[in-house]
Amino acid sequence: MNNLLTHYPVNWIDGMKLSSSHFIAVQDFVTDSVRDAIALQTTDLNAKQGYDRDER
């Protein structure tokens, strides 16, 4: 998790006028969150280039 969270969730409220930037902001936040979740599970073993999880 070297990167800091740069995109924050959108605060959706009733009656708010929606624009494409709101949906892009949500997508950016989800992308950041997934990247961070994957980074938490990365170990030295599966971080090596060429490692295939299905190899046995």
N, CA, C and O of each residue as an XYZ file, in Angstrom:
224
protein
N       0.832     -1.184      0.000
C       0.000      0.000      0.000
C       0.875      1.245      0.000
O       0.816      2.065      0.916
N       1.668      1.366     -1.019
C       2.532      2.518     -1.141
C       1.768      3.772     -1.538
O       2.156      4.882     -1.173
N       0.691      3.596     -2.279
C      -0.087      4.746     -2.726
C      -1.106      5.124     -1.669
O      -1.752      4.262     -1.074
N      -1.242      6.406     -1.443
C      -2.266      6.875     -0.526
C      -3.603      6.904     -1.248
O      -3.655      7.002     -2.474
N      -4.676      6.819     -0.486
C      -6.004      6.905     -1.062
C      -6.175      8.298     -1.656
O      -6.108      9.296     -0.938
N      -6.394      8.364     -2.953
C      -6.503      9.665     -3.620
C      -7.920      9.976     -4.059
O      -8.226     11.121     -4.392
N      -8.792      8.974     -4.065
C     -10.182      9.177     -4.462
C     -11.076      8.769     -3.302
O     -10.887      7.711     -2.703
N     -12.035      9.601     -2.995
C     -12.901      9.375     -1.847
C     -14.317      9.052     -2.309
O     -14.689      9.394     -3.431
N     -15.117      8.395     -1.458
C     -16.477      8.043     -1.871
C     -17.340      9.286     -2.093
O     -17.109     10.342     -1.505
N     -18.325      9.126     -2.947
C     -19.263     10.212     -3.238
C     -20.375     10.163     -2.203
O     -20.911      9.092     -1.916
N     -20.721     11.299     -1.649
C     -21.811     11.392     -0.688
C     -23.107     11.633     -1.463
O     -23.435     12.764     -1.818
N     -23.839     10.534     -1.718
C     -25.077     10.633     -2.486
C     -26.190     11.136     -1.578
O     -26.369     10.623     -0.473
N     -26.937     12.133     -2.033
C     -28.069     12.651     -1.261
C     -29.280     12.754     -2.175
O     -29.140     12.857     -3.394
N     -30.467     12.725     -1.585
C     -31.702     12.860     -2.364
C     -31.762     14.245     -2.995
O     -31.434     15.246     -2.359
N     -32.177     14.287     -4.232
C     -32.356     15.557     -4.922
C     -31.091     16.122     -5.532
O     -31.119     17.209     -6.108
N     -29.985     15.409     -5.419
C     -28.747     15.943     -5.987
C     -28.751     15.758     -7.495
O     -29.203     14.731     -8.003
N     -28.252     16.743     -8.198
C     -28.168     16.664     -9.653
C     -26.946     15.840    -10.019
O     -25.825     16.159     -9.624
N     -27.176     14.777    -10.776
C     -26.103     13.856    -11.125
C     -25.376     14.315    -12.378
O     -25.963     14.877    -13.302
N     -24.098     14.056    -12.371
C     -23.307     14.318    -13.572
C     -22.363     13.138    -13.780
O     -22.204     12.293    -12.899
N     -21.752     13.094    -14.928
C     -20.834     11.989    -15.218
C     -19.656     11.989    -14.251
O     -19.089     10.933    -13.969
N     -19.284     13.153    -13.743
C     -18.144     13.215    -12.819
C     -18.428     12.462    -11.518
O     -17.498     11.946    -10.897
N     -19.697     12.389    -11.093
C     -20.043     11.630     -9.894
C     -19.774     10.137    -10.107
O     -19.234      9.464     -9.229
N     -20.153      9.634    -11.269
C     -19.966      8.212    -11.548
C     -18.492      7.885    -11.761
O     -18.034      6.807    -11.382
N     -17.760      8.795    -12.356
C     -16.322      8.605    -12.527
C     -15.634      8.598    -11.166
O     -14.715      7.813    -10.936
N     -16.081      9.476    -10.259
C     -15.508      9.524     -8.913
C     -15.760      8.221     -8.157
O     -14.884      7.740     -7.438
N     -16.957      7.646     -8.318
C     -17.262      6.363     -7.677
C     -16.360      5.273     -8.238
O     -15.821      4.464     -7.482
N     -16.192      5.243     -9.558
C     -15.335      4.235    -10.181
C     -13.893      4.376     -9.704
O     -13.233      3.372     -9.435
N     -13.400      5.598     -9.597
C     -12.032      5.825     -9.122
C     -11.863      5.354     -7.682
O     -10.836      4.771     -7.333
N     -12.875      5.606     -6.840
C     -12.817      5.166     -5.448
C     -12.797      3.641     -5.359
O     -12.021      3.074     -4.590
N     -13.645      2.978     -6.143
C     -13.688      1.516     -6.134
C     -12.356      0.950     -6.610
O     -11.857     -0.023     -6.043
N     -11.780      1.550     -7.642
C     -10.490      1.097     -8.152
C      -9.408      1.219     -7.082
O      -8.615      0.296     -6.897
N      -9.371      2.350     -6.377
C      -8.412      2.532     -5.282
C      -8.615      1.481     -4.192
O      -7.649      0.906     -3.690
N      -9.869      1.233     -3.831
C     -10.173      0.283     -2.762
C      -9.758     -1.136     -3.133
O      -9.193     -1.857     -2.311
N     -10.040     -1.535     -4.369
C      -9.661     -2.878     -4.820
C      -8.146     -3.008     -4.872
O      -7.600     -4.035     -4.469
N      -7.461     -1.981     -5.365
C      -5.994     -2.000     -5.417
C      -5.415     -2.182     -4.018
O      -4.485     -2.965     -3.827
N      -5.962     -1.461     -3.041
C      -5.466     -1.569     -1.670
C      -5.764     -2.943     -1.072
O      -4.934     -3.495     -0.349
N      -6.942     -3.501     -1.366
C      -7.287     -4.827     -0.854
C      -6.361     -5.889     -1.431
O      -5.946     -6.802     -0.717
N      -6.036     -5.779     -2.700
C      -5.112     -6.730     -3.321
C      -3.717     -6.571     -2.730
O      -3.021     -7.562     -2.506
N      -3.306     -5.343     -2.479
C      -1.976     -5.093     -1.924
C      -1.832     -5.701     -0.526
O      -0.740     -6.124     -0.148
N      -2.909     -5.746      0.233
C      -2.855     -6.344      1.568
C      -2.603     -7.842      1.509
O      -2.032     -8.410      2.440
N      -3.019     -8.489      0.429
C      -2.890     -9.935      0.311
C      -1.633    -10.362     -0.431
O      -1.355    -11.557     -0.526
N      -0.872     -9.422     -0.954
C       0.319     -9.754     -1.719
C       1.446    -10.164     -0.776
O       1.737     -9.471      0.199
N       2.072    -11.290     -1.074
C       3.217    -11.761     -0.302
C       4.430    -11.809     -1.218
O       4.309    -11.613     -2.428
N       5.583    -12.066     -0.651
C       6.794    -12.175     -1.458
C       6.674    -13.302     -2.476
O       7.191    -13.203     -3.589
N       5.997    -14.359     -2.092
C       5.887    -15.516     -2.975
C       5.093    -15.194     -4.239
O       5.528    -15.518     -5.344
N       3.925    -14.555     -4.081
C       3.124    -14.295     -5.269
C       3.402    -12.934     -5.893
O       2.766    -12.572     -6.883
N       4.327    -12.184     -5.343
C       4.700    -10.908     -5.937
C       5.813    -11.072     -6.966
O       6.086    -10.161     -7.747
N       6.457    -12.247     -6.962
C       7.543    -12.471     -7.912
C       6.987    -12.567     -9.324
O       5.928    -13.150     -9.555
N       7.708    -11.995    -10.242
C       7.268    -11.999    -11.628
C       7.279    -13.425    -12.172
O       8.227    -14.178    -11.947
N       6.232    -13.781    -12.879
C       6.156    -15.093    -13.487
C       5.520    -16.156    -12.611
O       5.365    -17.291    -13.061
N       5.148    -15.840    -11.388
C       4.509    -16.830    -10.522
C       3.093    -17.074    -11.012
O       2.343    -16.127    -11.249
N       2.728    -18.317    -11.162
C       1.389    -18.685    -11.596
C       0.708    -19.415    -10.452
O       1.207    -20.436     -9.979
N      -0.406    -18.908    -10.015
C      -1.113    -19.474     -8.875
C      -1.540    -20.920     -9.144
O      -1.625    -21.721     -8.214
N      -1.810    -21.261    -10.416
C      -2.290    -22.592    -10.748
C      -1.173    -23.617    -10.889
O      -1.449    -24.811    -11.005
N       0.092    -23.175    -10.882
C       1.202    -24.126    -10.982
C       1.297    -24.944     -9.705
O       1.120    -24.421     -8.605
N       1.578    -26.225     -9.859
C       1.738    -27.072     -8.675
C       2.842    -28.031     -8.899
O       3.145    -28.840     -8.022
